[in-house]
Amino acid sequence: MKFIRKPLQAALLATLVASASAGAQTAPNPLEQQIREGASAIEDRLIEWRRDIHQHPELGEQETRTAALVAEHLEKLGLEVQTEVGRTGVVGILKGGKPGRTVALRADMDALPVKEPAGLPFASTAKGIYHGVEVDVMHACGHDAHTAMLMATAEVLADMRDEIEGTVMFIFQPAEEGSSLVQPGPDASWGAKKMLEDGLFDDIKPDAIFALHVMPGPSGQLSWRTGATTAASDMLNISVTGSQGHGGMPWNTVDPIVTSAQVINGVQTVVSRKANLTRSPAVITIGTINGGTGPNIVPETVEMSGTIRTYDEDVRQKVREDLKLSAEKIAESAGASAEVSIEPMYSTTINDAELAERMAPVLERAADGKVATAELPGAAEDFSFFAQQAPGLYVFLGITPDGQAPAKAAPNHNPEFFVDESALVVGTRALAMLTVNFLGEED
């Protein structure tokens, strides 16, 4: 994944200035200075937590060590703690000293089946089982930083609980990258969806929910956008069936390998000629292709899998329909057949426009003015399920070291992905400041 951001547009800057002069809702909350001091005081331990979690990564729904670390920390802070929510998730509840609304803060805990290169003194050498296969495991998307920042935020806010108006939910979510145990399917669930199915918001439902994600960008910069923020994702599987025979006599066969190549090329016209790109970008990617047993054999079948990314539900549905029709008809034109299955994975994450506008000055203060407007990333996020339950705001935190061009930094999911740890205190500050400002607003 590659994320790009641009400076705040003049209109947004004007909005910030206008909001700042509008009244109390954008004035700095008196608790912000305490948050700054608390975040600064805990920074060394924040980095220690991040390094410990980084060195001991765990795949989705196997985050038992990480969950135990989080639960122990929250219990020491005197929070109400629930474990095994969504299989390995942890939830901490902080009751403020004053009545008020409820805010939820979310961090994801899982790592990826990626091998980390040597170099860092805390580099991962961990192995894990991913759908029955042993793999190397690495925090190549920054979830170690997310977990550490939320642990730090919990401590900062717990130290000032008597002055907090309302309730804070700290959600440590498993399996954002998908389950390493459960195969995708129409009845499968994991991560945010599974936590909701387990009753996450049954007793306490937040009035707003916030999350941060680290990614390449100037270190310590916060960026966000309103409306569609991360893509909807669908899992795509195509099975092309032909007629097996001798590789030297292809006229006696129906070649599913050649047909699959035509299908791969053909379905791209769904994006270029059929999707309404004025309403939503769309991406169709074939990530795997498997077929054949020998160089002189035309096989019977070829199996392909991939992903579809869109940002609008109508475009999403149209792309699904057109892709299925195109694949089937292209295969039919070659004398083969194609069976297409498309499984919905994550919905589009929608940043609530009103919430984003109200919190923009807070984020600007948290980042000391180092803010930007995020562009559409192409990545998908199951934070989308939480944002369907309450107004949500999903913010990006830049972690590219000073002196390095973010465009040349290794992207998320790359083994060279690197986190400048000096940015983490900004993320902690932002989560805590979003919390007290939202809770401190008048209804």
N, C-alpha and C positions, 0 to 999 in steps of 0.2 A: 504494500500500500504506500502511496506517496501522497502527502498532504501539502497543499500550497495555501498560503494566506497572503492577503494584501493589506496595506494600511487602511485604517478606518476611513470610510468614505466621508466626504464633507457633510453629507446629510446626517450620518450617524453621529459625527462629532457635534453638529449643530443640535441634535436631539439631546446629547449628553449635557451640553452647555445649558440648553433650555430647561432640562429636567433639574439640573443642579440649582438653578435659580428659582425653581417652582415652589419649593417648600421643604417641609420636614422629611418627606419620604426619601429624598436624595441626600439630605445632610448626613455627614458621618455619624454613625452610631457611637455613643460614648464608650461602648465596649470594644471598639476597634483597636484602641491603643493597647488594651489588655491582651487582645488576640495577637497583636504584633509582638509584644513582649513574650507571651507564652510560646508562640511558634518559634521565635528565635532561641528561647531557652531550651527547647526540645529538639532543635535541629540535629545535634550530634546523634541522639538516639534514633531519630527518624531515619537517618542515613544508615545506622547500624541495623535497624529492622529491615530496611530495603535490601541491604547486602546479604543478610541472613536468608531472607526469602528468596533472593536471586540465586543463592548458592544451593538452595534446596527446592527447586521448582517441582510442581505437581500438575498432572494433567487434569482436565475437566472431570469432576465428580470423584477425583481421588485426592482432593486437597486436604487430607486429614491432618498432616503436620501443621500446615498453614492455619487451618481452622482452629486447631488447639492453641496455637500461639495467640491468635486473635481473641479467642474466648477467654483465655487466662488474663490477657491484658485488660479486657473490658470488665471482667469480674473484679480485678484489683481496683478499678476506678469506681466500683460501686454501682455499676449499671445492671439493669435487668438483662439477662443474657439467655437467648434461645439458640440451641445448636441443632444440627441436622435438619435445617429448613431447606428444602430443595436438595435433599440428600446430604450435602456437606456444607451448606451455607450457615452463616452465623449472623444473628441480629442482636444488637445492643440497644436498649431503651434508656434514654437519659431524661428524667423528669426535672424540668426547671423549677426554680423556687417560686415562680409566679405563674398564674394561669395564662393560657394562650393557645395558639394553634400548634400544628405539628409539621415538622420538616423531616424529610428523609434524605440521607446522603448515601450514595452507593459507590462501592469499589468492587472490582472483579478480581478474583484470586488465582485463576488458572494460568498455566503455561502452555507452551506449544511443543509439538514433536519436531524440534529443531536442534541440531548439534551446535553447541557453542564452541567457538575457537578458543584456544588457550590465550592467556594474556592478562586478564584481570585476576587479582589475587583471590577473588571470590567467584570465579567463573564456575558454572555448573558442570559437573561430570555425571549428572544424574541420568538414570535410565528409567523408563516406564513402559507400561503395556498400553498400546493404543489399538483398540479394536482387535485384541488378540495377538498383536505383533509387538515385539520389543523394539523400542525406539529411544533415541537420545531426547532429552527434555531441556528446554531453555525458556526463560522469560524473555522472549523475543518481541513482545508487544507492550511491555511496560506495566503489566499488572502487578508486579512486585512493588513498583513505585506507587501504584494506586492504593494497594493494601496498606503500605507503610504510611502514606499521607493520611488515610482515614483513621488509622490507629492514632496518629499524632493529633488529628483534629478532635478525636474523642477525648484525649487527655486535656487538650487546651480548653475545650468546652466544659468538661467535668470539673475543672478547677474553678470555673466561674458559674457553676450551676445555680447558685442562689440568685443570680442576677438575670438568668435566662427566663424569658416569657414563653412558656409552652413546653413542648416535648420534641426531642430529637431522636430519630431512628437511624442507627448506623447499620447499613446493610452490606455485609461482606458476601458477595455472590459467587457461587461456583460456575464453571462451565460456560463462560461467555463465548469462548471459542468453539463450543460444542462439546458434547459428552464423549469421553474416551471409552465409554462402556456401552452406551445405548446407540444403536444404529438409527439414523434418521428414518422417519416414516410418518404416516398420517396420524398415528396415535402416540408418537414419541414426544417427550418433553424433557427439558433440562434447563438449567440456568434460571433466568428471571421468570420464565413461564412456569417452571416447576415450583419455584418459591411461591408464586401467586397461587398455584393449585394447592400448595400445602397450607394456605391460609395466612400468608404474610400480612395482608392488610385487613384481615377479618376483624380483629379487635381494635387496632389503631390504624386509621387511614390517613396518610399525609395530605396536607393542603398544598404542598409543593415538593418536588424531588429534584435533586441536583447530582451531577456527576462530572468528573474530570477525566480526560484521557491525554496521556503524554504522546508526543509525536514530534517529528522533525520541525523545527521552527526556532527562532531566536530564543535563547535560554531565558525562561521566566516570563515569556510573553503569553498572555491569555487571549484566545480568539474564540469567537462564537458567531452564530447567525440566527435569524429567526426562521420559523417554518421548517421545511424539510432540511434535515441536518446530516443524517446518515441514510444510506440506501436501504430499501427493502431487498431481501435476498431470497431467491428460490433455488433449490437444488434440482439440477437437470440430469436425467439419465436417458440415454438413447441406445437401444439395441437394434443393430442392423443385421438382418438375416438374409443370406444368399443361398448359394448351392455349392457345396464343396467339390473340389476336384484337383486335377493335376495342374501345377503351376506352368507347365510347358504347353498346356492346351486350354487356355482360359476360355475359349469359345464353347467349351463343354460345361462351363461353370457360370454362376452369377457371383461376381466378386464383391464381397461386402467391404473389403478394404478400400477399393477404388470408390465404391458407393459412399462409404463413410467420409472420404475426403470431399466428395461433392456435397454431402450434407453439411460438413463443417463450413465450407465456403458459402453454401447457399443460405444457411440460417443467418449469416451476417447481413444479408439484405433485409431481414426483418427489422434490424436497427436502421440501416441506411435508407430504406425505402418505405417502410410500413409504420414504424413507430413515430408518434408525433413528438419530435424532439424539441419543439417549442414549449411543450408542457413539462417534459421530464427527460433528462439524459437516460440512456439505456445502454447496458453492456451485456453481451452474451459471450461467455468464455468457456471453451472446452478445455478442461484441465487434465483429463486422462483419456487415453485410448488404448484398448487392449484387444488383440485378436491374432490368431495364427499360432501354429505350432512348429512350422518349418519353412525354410526359404522356397521350397518347391511345391508347396501346398497352398491352394486357395482355400481359406477356411470357410466354415459355415456361418460364423457370426463374428461381429465386432461390437464390443461394449465401450460406450463413451460416457463420461460424466462431466458436469460443468456447473456453472453458476449464472444466474440472471440477476442483474441489478437495475432497479428503477426507483423513482422518487414520487410517483403518482399512481394511485390505485387503478385508475382507468387505463393508463398506459401499461401498467403491470399486467392487467388481465388481457389486454390486446396482444402484447408481446407473447404471452403464454400461448394464446390461441393460434397466432400466426406462426410461431416457431413449430408447434406440433404439426400444423397443416403442411408447412414447407418441408420438414423432415420426412414426413410420410409420403408426400407426393414426389419428392426427389428420389427417394428409394424406389418407389413404384415405377418411376420412369426408367430405372435401370433393371427392372425385373426383380428387384429385391423387396423387402418390407422393412419398415422401421416401427418399433414400439417406443413411444415417448412417454416418460413419466416426469412430472414436475411437482416437487414437494415444497410448499411454502416453508420458509425458515424464519426470518425476522421481518417485521414490518418496518416502514420508514420511521425513523426517530424524528418527531416533530417538536421543535422548541417552541414553547408557548410564547407568542409575540408580546403579550402584555407583561408576562413575567420577565422576559428578556429585557424589555425596555426599562422596567423598574429596577432590575438588578445591574444594568449596564454601568451606572456610576460606581456601584460597589466593586465590581470587577476592575474597573479602571483604578480605583484607589488601592485595591489589593495588589495590583501589578505595578503600582507607581507610574501609571500612565502608559505602560508598555502593553498596548492592546491592539487588536486587529480584527477584521471581519474574516471569518473562515469561509473558504470555498467548499463546494460539495466534494467530499473525499473519495467516494466510490466504495468505501468500506461500509459494512452493515453492523448493527449493534442490537443486542436484545434488551438494552435499556429502553428500547421502543415500547416494550410491554409495560414497563413501569410508567412511562410517560402517557400511556393510554388510561391509566388509573388516576393520575393527578397531573396538574400542570408541571411540565418538566423543562429543565434547562441543562443542556449537555455542552460542556466547555472543553476546549483543547488547551493544553499547556505545552509550550515549546521547550525542548530539552537538548537542543543542539548547542555545543559549547561555543563561547565567543571566539571569533576568529575562523570558524568553519562555516561555509555556506550551507544553509539548510537544504538547498536543492541538491547538494552533492552528498548529504549525509545518508547513511544506510536507512532505508525505510523500515517501518514496523514489519515484523514477520521475517526480517532478514537476519542471518546469524551475526552480522556486524552491527546490529542495532545497539545504540549507545545512549545512555541517560546521563546528562549532566546533573549531578545530584544537587548542585546549588539552586536549581529551579524548584526543588521539592518543597522548600519552605514557602514559596509563593503559592503553590497549590494548597498547602495546609491553611495558609492565611485566607485564601479565597473561599474554601469550603466553610471555614468558621465564620467569616464575615458575611457570606451569603445567608448563613443560618440566622445569626443574630439580627441582621437587618430585616429579613423576611418576617421573623417572629416579632420584631419590634414595631412593625407597621400597624397602623390602625386598620381594623376590618372595614 
